[in-house]
Amino acid sequence: MGTGDMRTTESSEDYLEAILRIRSERGSCHNVDIACLLGYSKASVTKALAGLSTAGLAEWILKLSYRCT
């Protein structure tokens, strides 16, 4: 494994740990939450999450909420 692969693995682990931490504290996790926790830009987090999703390590869950008008 090259050093680039190790950095990618460590970065992926950082993101996954952040997701678990935020979800356990708040019940849901958004890219802005991860960006704030890790100190990364929202764009970088969104790109990383897309990679994690492609790898089958994370998934975006869309929850729709309705209310009476």
HTML snippet that shows the backbone in 3Dmol.js (N, CA, C, O; Angstrom):
<script src="https://3Dmol.org/build/3Dmol-min.js"></script>
<div id="view" style="width:600px;height:400px;position:relative"></div>
<script>
const pdb = `
ATOM      1  N   MET A   1       0.850  -1.177   0.000  1.00  0.00           N
ATOM      2  CA  MET A   1       0.000   0.000   0.000  1.00  0.00           C
ATOM      3  C   MET A   1       0.895   1.239   0.000  1.00  0.00           C
ATOM      4  O   MET A   1       1.789   1.353   0.838  1.00  0.00           O
ATOM      5  N   GLY A   2       0.664   2.162  -0.928  1.00  0.00           N
ATOM      6  CA  GLY A   2       1.455   3.382  -0.998  1.00  0.00           C
ATOM      7  C   GLY A   2       1.015   4.386   0.041  1.00  0.00           C
ATOM      8  O   GLY A   2      -0.025   4.224   0.679  1.00  0.00           O
ATOM      9  N   THR A   3       1.822   5.437   0.210  1.00  0.00           N
ATOM     10  CA  THR A   3       1.480   6.450   1.223  1.00  0.00           C
ATOM     11  C   THR A   3       0.195   7.180   0.855  1.00  0.00           C
ATOM     12  O   THR A   3      -0.549   7.596   1.744  1.00  0.00           O
ATOM     13  N   GLY A   4      -0.081   7.343  -0.437  1.00  0.00           N
ATOM     14  CA  GLY A   4      -1.337   7.975  -0.855  1.00  0.00           C
ATOM     15  C   GLY A   4      -2.536   7.140  -0.442  1.00  0.00           C
ATOM     16  O   GLY A   4      -3.566   7.677  -0.034  1.00  0.00           O
ATOM     17  N   ASP A   5      -2.396   5.805  -0.552  1.00  0.00           N
ATOM     18  CA  ASP A   5      -3.472   4.908  -0.143  1.00  0.00           C
ATOM     19  C   ASP A   5      -3.698   4.980   1.364  1.00  0.00           C
ATOM     20  O   ASP A   5      -4.838   4.930   1.826  1.00  0.00           O
ATOM     21  N   MET A   6      -2.619   5.096   2.128  1.00  0.00           N
ATOM     22  CA  MET A   6      -2.749   5.179   3.590  1.00  0.00           C
ATOM     23  C   MET A   6      -3.456   6.470   3.993  1.00  0.00           C
ATOM     24  O   MET A   6      -4.304   6.470   4.886  1.00  0.00           O
ATOM     25  N   ARG A   7      -3.099   7.576   3.324  1.00  0.00           N
ATOM     26  CA  ARG A   7      -3.753   8.845   3.638  1.00  0.00           C
ATOM     27  C   ARG A   7      -5.239   8.784   3.299  1.00  0.00           C
ATOM     28  O   ARG A   7      -6.079   9.299   4.036  1.00  0.00           O
ATOM     29  N   THR A   8      -5.549   8.142   2.166  1.00  0.00           N
ATOM     30  CA  THR A   8      -6.941   8.001   1.768  1.00  0.00           C
ATOM     31  C   THR A   8      -7.703   7.169   2.784  1.00  0.00           C
ATOM     32  O   THR A   8      -8.828   7.511   3.148  1.00  0.00           O
ATOM     33  N   THR A   9      -7.101   6.077   3.248  1.00  0.00           N
ATOM     34  CA  THR A   9      -7.731   5.216   4.244  1.00  0.00           C
ATOM     35  C   THR A   9      -7.932   5.963   5.555  1.00  0.00           C
ATOM     36  O   THR A   9      -9.000   5.881   6.163  1.00  0.00           O
ATOM     37  N   GLU A  10      -6.907   6.692   5.993  1.00  0.00           N
ATOM     38  CA  GLU A  10      -7.024   7.461   7.236  1.00  0.00           C
ATOM     39  C   GLU A  10      -8.095   8.535   7.104  1.00  0.00           C
ATOM     40  O   GLU A  10      -8.864   8.763   8.037  1.00  0.00           O
ATOM     41  N   SER A  11      -8.150   9.192   5.959  1.00  0.00           N
ATOM     42  CA  SER A  11      -9.153  10.226   5.725  1.00  0.00           C
ATOM     43  C   SER A  11     -10.556   9.617   5.738  1.00  0.00           C
ATOM     44  O   SER A  11     -11.477  10.176   6.332  1.00  0.00           O
ATOM     45  N   SER A  12     -10.707   8.476   5.083  1.00  0.00           N
ATOM     46  CA  SER A  12     -12.006   7.795   5.075  1.00  0.00           C
ATOM     47  C   SER A  12     -12.424   7.431   6.492  1.00  0.00           C
ATOM     48  O   SER A  12     -13.587   7.592   6.864  1.00  0.00           O
ATOM     49  N   GLU A  13     -11.481   6.944   7.273  1.00  0.00           N
ATOM     50  CA  GLU A  13     -11.773   6.598   8.667  1.00  0.00           C
ATOM     51  C   GLU A  13     -12.190   7.839   9.453  1.00  0.00           C
ATOM     52  O   GLU A  13     -13.100   7.775  10.280  1.00  0.00           O
ATOM     53  N   ASP A  14     -11.525   8.969   9.198  1.00  0.00           N
ATOM     54  CA  ASP A  14     -11.894  10.217   9.869  1.00  0.00           C
ATOM     55  C   ASP A  14     -13.337  10.587   9.562  1.00  0.00           C
ATOM     56  O   ASP A  14     -14.096  10.948  10.462  1.00  0.00           O
ATOM     57  N   TYR A  15     -13.714  10.498   8.293  1.00  0.00           N
ATOM     58  CA  TYR A  15     -15.084  10.826   7.895  1.00  0.00           C
ATOM     59  C   TYR A  15     -16.091   9.867   8.532  1.00  0.00           C
ATOM     60  O   TYR A  15     -17.120  10.297   9.054  1.00  0.00           O
ATOM     61  N   LEU A  16     -15.792   8.579   8.485  1.00  0.00           N
ATOM     62  CA  LEU A  16     -16.716   7.597   9.043  1.00  0.00           C
ATOM     63  C   LEU A  16     -16.863   7.771  10.556  1.00  0.00           C
ATOM     64  O   LEU A  16     -17.966   7.658  11.090  1.00  0.00           O
ATOM     65  N   GLU A  17     -15.761   8.043  11.240  1.00  0.00           N
ATOM     66  CA  GLU A  17     -15.835   8.295  12.678  1.00  0.00           C
ATOM     67  C   GLU A  17     -16.635   9.559  12.975  1.00  0.00           C
ATOM     68  O   GLU A  17     -17.385   9.608  13.950  1.00  0.00           O
ATOM     69  N   ALA A  18     -16.476  10.576  12.140  1.00  0.00           N
ATOM     70  CA  ALA A  18     -17.238  11.812  12.322  1.00  0.00           C
ATOM     71  C   ALA A  18     -18.726  11.554  12.143  1.00  0.00           C
ATOM     72  O   ALA A  18     -19.542  12.060  12.913  1.00  0.00           O
ATOM     73  N   ILE A  19     -19.083  10.766  11.127  1.00  0.00           N
ATOM     74  CA  ILE A  19     -20.483  10.434  10.893  1.00  0.00           C
ATOM     75  C   ILE A  19     -21.062   9.719  12.110  1.00  0.00           C
ATOM     76  O   ILE A  19     -22.142  10.073  12.584  1.00  0.00           O
ATOM     77  N   LEU A  20     -20.354   8.722  12.610  1.00  0.00           N
ATOM     78  CA  LEU A  20     -20.839   7.970  13.779  1.00  0.00           C
ATOM     79  C   LEU A  20     -20.993   8.875  14.996  1.00  0.00           C
ATOM     80  O   LEU A  20     -21.986   8.794  15.720  1.00  0.00           O
ATOM     81  N   ARG A  21     -20.011   9.730  15.215  1.00  0.00           N
ATOM     82  CA  ARG A  21     -20.056  10.639  16.377  1.00  0.00           C
ATOM     83  C   ARG A  21     -21.236  11.610  16.285  1.00  0.00           C
ATOM     84  O   ARG A  21     -21.981  11.790  17.249  1.00  0.00           O
ATOM     85  N   ILE A  22     -21.392  12.228  15.119  1.00  0.00           N
ATOM     86  CA  ILE A  22     -22.465  13.208  14.951  1.00  0.00           C
ATOM     87  C   ILE A  22     -23.829  12.534  15.049  1.00  0.00           C
ATOM     88  O   ILE A  22     -24.734  13.051  15.705  1.00  0.00           O
ATOM     89  N   ARG A  23     -23.978  11.380  14.396  1.00  0.00           N
ATOM     90  CA  ARG A  23     -25.267  10.675  14.459  1.00  0.00           C
ATOM     91  C   ARG A  23     -25.603  10.253  15.883  1.00  0.00           C
ATOM     92  O   ARG A  23     -26.767  10.300  16.281  1.00  0.00           O
ATOM     93  N   SER A  24     -24.600   9.843  16.655  1.00  0.00           N
ATOM     94  CA  SER A  24     -24.882   9.422  18.027  1.00  0.00           C
ATOM     95  C   SER A  24     -25.267  10.608  18.900  1.00  0.00           C
ATOM     96  O   SER A  24     -26.062  10.463  19.828  1.00  0.00           O
ATOM     97  N   GLU A  25     -24.708  11.784  18.607  1.00  0.00           N
ATOM     98  CA  GLU A  25     -25.011  12.970  19.400  1.00  0.00           C
ATOM     99  C   GLU A  25     -26.310  13.658  18.977  1.00  0.00           C
ATOM    100  O   GLU A  25     -27.057  14.151  19.821  1.00  0.00           O
ATOM    101  N   ARG A  26     -26.576  13.689  17.672  1.00  0.00           N
ATOM    102  CA  ARG A  26     -27.697  14.480  17.153  1.00  0.00           C
ATOM    103  C   ARG A  26     -28.810  13.663  16.508  1.00  0.00           C
ATOM    104  O   ARG A  26     -29.924  14.157  16.329  1.00  0.00           O
ATOM    105  N   GLY A  27     -28.514  12.431  16.163  1.00  0.00           N
ATOM    106  CA  GLY A  27     -29.513  11.594  15.508  1.00  0.00           C
ATOM    107  C   GLY A  27     -29.471  11.674  13.993  1.00  0.00           C
ATOM    108  O   GLY A  27     -30.001  10.792  13.318  1.00  0.00           O
ATOM    109  N   SER A  28     -28.857  12.703  13.448  1.00  0.00           N
ATOM    110  CA  SER A  28     -28.698  12.836  12.007  1.00  0.00           C
ATOM    111  C   SER A  28     -27.370  13.514  11.730  1.00  0.00           C
ATOM    112  O   SER A  28     -26.782  14.142  12.611  1.00  0.00           O
ATOM    113  N   CYS A  29     -26.908  13.380  10.506  1.00  0.00           N
ATOM    114  CA  CYS A  29     -25.598  13.925  10.159  1.00  0.00           C
ATOM    115  C   CYS A  29     -25.661  14.520   8.759  1.00  0.00           C
ATOM    116  O   CYS A  29     -26.058  13.852   7.804  1.00  0.00           O
ATOM    117  N   HIS A  30     -25.268  15.768   8.650  1.00  0.00           N
ATOM    118  CA  HIS A  30     -25.248  16.462   7.359  1.00  0.00           C
ATOM    119  C   HIS A  30     -23.813  16.842   7.025  1.00  0.00           C
ATOM    120  O   HIS A  30     -22.956  16.904   7.907  1.00  0.00           O
ATOM    121  N   ASN A  31     -23.557  17.098   5.742  1.00  0.00           N
ATOM    122  CA  ASN A  31     -22.189  17.417   5.344  1.00  0.00           C
ATOM    123  C   ASN A  31     -21.652  18.654   6.060  1.00  0.00           C
ATOM    124  O   ASN A  31     -20.455  18.733   6.335  1.00  0.00           O
ATOM    125  N   VAL A  32     -22.509  19.609   6.361  1.00  0.00           N
ATOM    126  CA  VAL A  32     -22.054  20.803   7.071  1.00  0.00           C
ATOM    127  C   VAL A  32     -21.609  20.454   8.494  1.00  0.00           C
ATOM    128  O   VAL A  32     -20.684  21.074   9.019  1.00  0.00           O
ATOM    129  N   ASP A  33     -22.255  19.475   9.116  1.00  0.00           N
ATOM    130  CA  ASP A  33     -21.857  19.029  10.456  1.00  0.00           C
ATOM    131  C   ASP A  33     -20.449  18.425  10.419  1.00  0.00           C
ATOM    132  O   ASP A  33     -19.619  18.693  11.287  1.00  0.00           O
ATOM    133  N   ILE A  34     -20.205  17.614   9.406  1.00  0.00           N
ATOM    134  CA  ILE A  34     -18.892  16.983   9.259  1.00  0.00           C
ATOM    135  C   ILE A  34     -17.834  18.048   8.989  1.00  0.00           C
ATOM    136  O   ILE A  34     -16.743  18.012   9.558  1.00  0.00           O
ATOM    137  N   ALA A  35     -18.169  18.996   8.114  1.00  0.00           N
ATOM    138  CA  ALA A  35     -17.234  20.070   7.780  1.00  0.00           C
ATOM    139  C   ALA A  35     -16.840  20.857   9.033  1.00  0.00           C
ATOM    140  O   ALA A  35     -15.664  21.161   9.235  1.00  0.00           O
ATOM    141  N   CYS A  36     -17.812  21.181   9.862  1.00  0.00           N
ATOM    142  CA  CYS A  36     -17.532  21.926  11.095  1.00  0.00           C
ATOM    143  C   CYS A  36     -16.671  21.106  12.055  1.00  0.00           C
ATOM    144  O   CYS A  36     -15.721  21.628  12.639  1.00  0.00           O
ATOM    145  N   LEU A  37     -16.999  19.832  12.218  1.00  0.00           N
ATOM    146  CA  LEU A  37     -16.270  18.988  13.149  1.00  0.00           C
ATOM    147  C   LEU A  37     -14.816  18.777  12.721  1.00  0.00           C
ATOM    148  O   LEU A  37     -13.905  18.839  13.546  1.00  0.00           O
ATOM    149  N   LEU A  38     -14.610  18.527  11.434  1.00  0.00           N
ATOM    150  CA  LEU A  38     -13.274  18.209  10.949  1.00  0.00           C
ATOM    151  C   LEU A  38     -12.490  19.428  10.468  1.00  0.00           C
ATOM    152  O   LEU A  38     -11.282  19.341  10.246  1.00  0.00           O
ATOM    153  N   GLY A  39     -13.172  20.562  10.308  1.00  0.00           N
ATOM    154  CA  GLY A  39     -12.499  21.768   9.839  1.00  0.00           C
ATOM    155  C   GLY A  39     -12.227  21.771   8.347  1.00  0.00           C
ATOM    156  O   GLY A  39     -11.279  22.413   7.894  1.00  0.00           O
ATOM    157  N   TYR A  40     -13.044  21.063   7.572  1.00  0.00           N
ATOM    158  CA  TYR A  40     -12.899  21.006   6.118  1.00  0.00           C
ATOM    159  C   TYR A  40     -13.981  21.863   5.472  1.00  0.00           C
ATOM    160  O   TYR A  40     -14.952  22.239   6.129  1.00  0.00           O
ATOM    161  N   SER A  41     -13.819  22.172   4.195  1.00  0.00           N
ATOM    162  CA  SER A  41     -14.852  22.905   3.470  1.00  0.00           C
ATOM    163  C   SER A  41     -16.019  21.965   3.173  1.00  0.00           C
ATOM    164  O   SER A  41     -15.847  20.749   3.085  1.00  0.00           O
ATOM    165  N   LYS A  42     -17.205  22.549   3.020  1.00  0.00           N
ATOM    166  CA  LYS A  42     -18.378  21.728   2.696  1.00  0.00           C
ATOM    167  C   LYS A  42     -18.195  21.023   1.358  1.00  0.00           C
ATOM    168  O   LYS A  42     -18.643  19.889   1.186  1.00  0.00           O
ATOM    169  N   ALA A  43     -17.535  21.694   0.403  1.00  0.00           N
ATOM    170  CA  ALA A  43     -17.307  21.082  -0.911  1.00  0.00           C
ATOM    171  C   ALA A  43     -16.413  19.848  -0.797  1.00  0.00           C
ATOM    172  O   ALA A  43     -16.675  18.828  -1.435  1.00  0.00           O
ATOM    173  N   SER A  44     -15.368  19.940   0.008  1.00  0.00           N
ATOM    174  CA  SER A  44     -14.471  18.791   0.207  1.00  0.00           C
ATOM    175  C   SER A  44     -15.198  17.632   0.864  1.00  0.00           C
ATOM    176  O   SER A  44     -14.996  16.475   0.494  1.00  0.00           O
ATOM    177  N   VAL A  45     -16.042  17.940   1.837  1.00  0.00           N
ATOM    178  CA  VAL A  45     -16.809  16.902   2.526  1.00  0.00           C
ATOM    179  C   VAL A  45     -17.786  16.240   1.557  1.00  0.00           C
ATOM    180  O   VAL A  45     -17.911  15.016   1.543  1.00  0.00           O
ATOM    181  N   THR A  46     -18.471  17.034   0.757  1.00  0.00           N
ATOM    182  CA  THR A  46     -19.423  16.486  -0.211  1.00  0.00           C
ATOM    183  C   THR A  46     -18.720  15.541  -1.180  1.00  0.00           C
ATOM    184  O   THR A  46     -19.238  14.467  -1.486  1.00  0.00           O
ATOM    185  N   LYS A  47     -17.547  15.934  -1.661  1.00  0.00           N
ATOM    186  CA  LYS A  47     -16.778  15.084  -2.582  1.00  0.00           C
ATOM    187  C   LYS A  47     -16.341  13.794  -1.890  1.00  0.00           C
ATOM    188  O   LYS A  47     -16.431  12.713  -2.472  1.00  0.00           O
ATOM    189  N   ALA A  48     -15.872  13.907  -0.661  1.00  0.00           N
ATOM    190  CA  ALA A  48     -15.432  12.724   0.082  1.00  0.00           C
ATOM    191  C   ALA A  48     -16.602  11.781   0.353  1.00  0.00           C
ATOM    192  O   ALA A  48     -16.459  10.563   0.247  1.00  0.00           O
ATOM    193  N   LEU A  49     -17.754  12.342   0.703  1.00  0.00           N
ATOM    194  CA  LEU A  49     -18.922  11.509   0.967  1.00  0.00           C
ATOM    195  C   LEU A  49     -19.391  10.785  -0.291  1.00  0.00           C
ATOM    196  O   LEU A  49     -19.876   9.656  -0.216  1.00  0.00           O
ATOM    197  N   ALA A  50     -19.248  11.428  -1.435  1.00  0.00           N
ATOM    198  CA  ALA A  50     -19.591  10.760  -2.692  1.00  0.00           C
ATOM    199  C   ALA A  50     -18.684   9.554  -2.906  1.00  0.00           C
ATOM    200  O   ALA A  50     -19.141   8.497  -3.341  1.00  0.00           O
ATOM    201  N   GLY A  51     -17.403   9.713  -2.601  1.00  0.00           N
ATOM    202  CA  GLY A  51     -16.465   8.589  -2.715  1.00  0.00           C
ATOM    203  C   GLY A  51     -16.788   7.470  -1.750  1.00  0.00           C
ATOM    204  O   GLY A  51     -16.725   6.294  -2.111  1.00  0.00           O
ATOM    205  N   LEU A  52     -17.138   7.832  -0.514  1.00  0.00           N
ATOM    206  CA  LEU A  52     -17.514   6.818   0.474  1.00  0.00           C
ATOM    207  C   LEU A  52     -18.782   6.088   0.055  1.00  0.00           C
ATOM    208  O   LEU A  52     -18.918   4.883   0.268  1.00  0.00           O
ATOM    209  N   SER A  53     -19.699   6.828  -0.538  1.00  0.00           N
ATOM    210  CA  SER A  53     -20.945   6.229  -1.011  1.00  0.00           C
ATOM    211  C   SER A  53     -20.670   5.249  -2.151  1.00  0.00           C
ATOM    212  O   SER A  53     -21.210   4.143  -2.172  1.00  0.00           O
ATOM    213  N   THR A  54     -19.834   5.659  -3.088  1.00  0.00           N
ATOM    214  CA  THR A  54     -19.466   4.788  -4.210  1.00  0.00           C
ATOM    215  C   THR A  54     -18.791   3.513  -3.713  1.00  0.00           C
ATOM    216  O   THR A  54     -18.988   2.435  -4.276  1.00  0.00           O
ATOM    217  N   ALA A  55     -18.003   3.643  -2.667  1.00  0.00           N
ATOM    218  CA  ALA A  55     -17.307   2.482  -2.093  1.00  0.00           C
ATOM    219  C   ALA A  55     -18.223   1.632  -1.220  1.00  0.00           C
ATOM    220  O   ALA A  55     -17.816   0.573  -0.741  1.00  0.00           O
ATOM    221  N   GLY A  56     -19.455   2.085  -1.011  1.00  0.00           N
ATOM    222  CA  GLY A  56     -20.397   1.331  -0.190  1.00  0.00           C
ATOM    223  C   GLY A  56     -20.164   1.490   1.302  1.00  0.00           C
ATOM    224  O   GLY A  56     -20.628   0.666   2.090  1.00  0.00           O
ATOM    225  N   LEU A  57     -19.448   2.542   1.704  1.00  0.00           N
ATOM    226  CA  LEU A  57     -19.137   2.748   3.117  1.00  0.00           C
ATOM    227  C   LEU A  57     -20.083   3.717   3.815  1.00  0.00           C
ATOM    228  O   LEU A  57     -20.148   3.750   5.044  1.00  0.00           O
ATOM    229  N   ALA A  58     -20.806   4.497   3.042  1.00  0.00           N
ATOM    230  CA  ALA A  58     -21.756   5.454   3.612  1.00  0.00           C
ATOM    231  C   ALA A  58     -22.882   5.644   2.606  1.00  0.00           C
ATOM    232  O   ALA A  58     -22.706   5.397   1.413  1.00  0.00           O
ATOM    233  N   GLU A  59     -24.030   6.079   3.087  1.00  0.00           N
ATOM    234  CA  GLU A  59     -25.135   6.350   2.176  1.00  0.00           C
ATOM    235  C   GLU A  59     -25.892   7.588   2.628  1.00  0.00           C
ATOM    236  O   GLU A  59     -25.989   7.875   3.821  1.00  0.00           O
ATOM    237  N   TRP A  60     -26.417   8.304   1.670  1.00  0.00           N
ATOM    238  CA  TRP A  60     -27.223   9.482   1.934  1.00  0.00           C
ATOM    239  C   TRP A  60     -28.648   9.014   2.149  1.00  0.00           C
ATOM    240  O   TRP A  60     -29.213   8.316   1.307  1.00  0.00           O
ATOM    241  N   ILE A  61     -29.225   9.394   3.264  1.00  0.00           N
ATOM    242  CA  ILE A  61     -30.593   9.014   3.584  1.00  0.00           C
ATOM    243  C   ILE A  61     -31.443  10.273   3.528  1.00  0.00           C
ATOM    244  O   ILE A  61     -31.233  11.206   4.303  1.00  0.00           O
ATOM    245  N   LEU A  62     -32.390  10.298   2.624  1.00  0.00           N
ATOM    246  CA  LEU A  62     -33.259  11.462   2.472  1.00  0.00           C
ATOM    247  C   LEU A  62     -34.533  11.222   3.271  1.00  0.00           C
ATOM    248  O   LEU A  62     -35.282  10.280   3.013  1.00  0.00           O
ATOM    249  N   LYS A  63     -34.758  12.087   4.236  1.00  0.00           N
ATOM    250  CA  LYS A  63     -35.965  11.982   5.056  1.00  0.00           C
ATOM    251  C   LYS A  63     -36.883  13.147   4.705  1.00  0.00           C
ATOM    252  O   LYS A  63     -36.513  14.312   4.849  1.00  0.00           O
ATOM    253  N   LEU A  64     -38.058  12.821   4.254  1.00  0.00           N
ATOM    254  CA  LEU A  64     -39.031  13.862   3.926  1.00  0.00           C
ATOM    255  C   LEU A  64     -39.944  14.084   5.132  1.00  0.00           C
ATOM    256  O   LEU A  64     -40.394  13.133   5.772  1.00  0.00           O
ATOM    257  N   SER A  65     -40.199  15.308   5.417  1.00  0.00           N
ATOM    258  CA  SER A  65     -41.051  15.658   6.544  1.00  0.00           C
ATOM    259  C   SER A  65     -42.247  16.444   6.020  1.00  0.00           C
ATOM    260  O   SER A  65     -42.079  17.358   5.213  1.00  0.00           O
ATOM    261  N   TYR A  66     -43.424  16.107   6.460  1.00  0.00           N
ATOM    262  CA  TYR A  66     -44.644  16.791   6.027  1.00  0.00           C
ATOM    263  C   TYR A  66     -45.289  17.489   7.211  1.00  0.00           C
ATOM    264  O   TYR A  66     -45.098  17.097   8.362  1.00  0.00           O
ATOM    265  N   ARG A  67     -46.046  18.517   6.915  1.00  0.00           N
ATOM    266  CA  ARG A  67     -46.813  19.194   7.972  1.00  0.00           C
ATOM    267  C   ARG A  67     -48.151  19.621   7.408  1.00  0.00           C
ATOM    268  O   ARG A  67     -48.307  19.804   6.200  1.00  0.00           O
ATOM    269  N   CYS A  68     -49.100  19.775   8.292  1.00  0.00           N
ATOM    270  CA  CYS A  68     -50.422  20.248   7.881  1.00  0.00           C
ATOM    271  C   CYS A  68     -50.373  21.748   7.657  1.00  0.00           C
ATOM    272  O   CYS A  68     -49.723  22.474   8.410  1.00  0.00           O
ATOM    273  N   THR A  69     -51.049  22.204   6.640  1.00  0.00           N
ATOM    274  CA  THR A  69     -51.089  23.651   6.385  1.00  0.00           C
ATOM    275  C   THR A  69     -52.412  24.233   6.745  1.00  0.00           C
ATOM    276  O   THR A  69     -52.618  25.438   6.593  1.00  0.00           O
TER     277      THR A  69
END
`;
const viewer = $3Dmol.createViewer("view");
viewer.addModel(pdb, "pdb");
viewer.setStyle({}, {cartoon: {color: "spectrum"}});
viewer.zoomTo();
viewer.render();
</script>
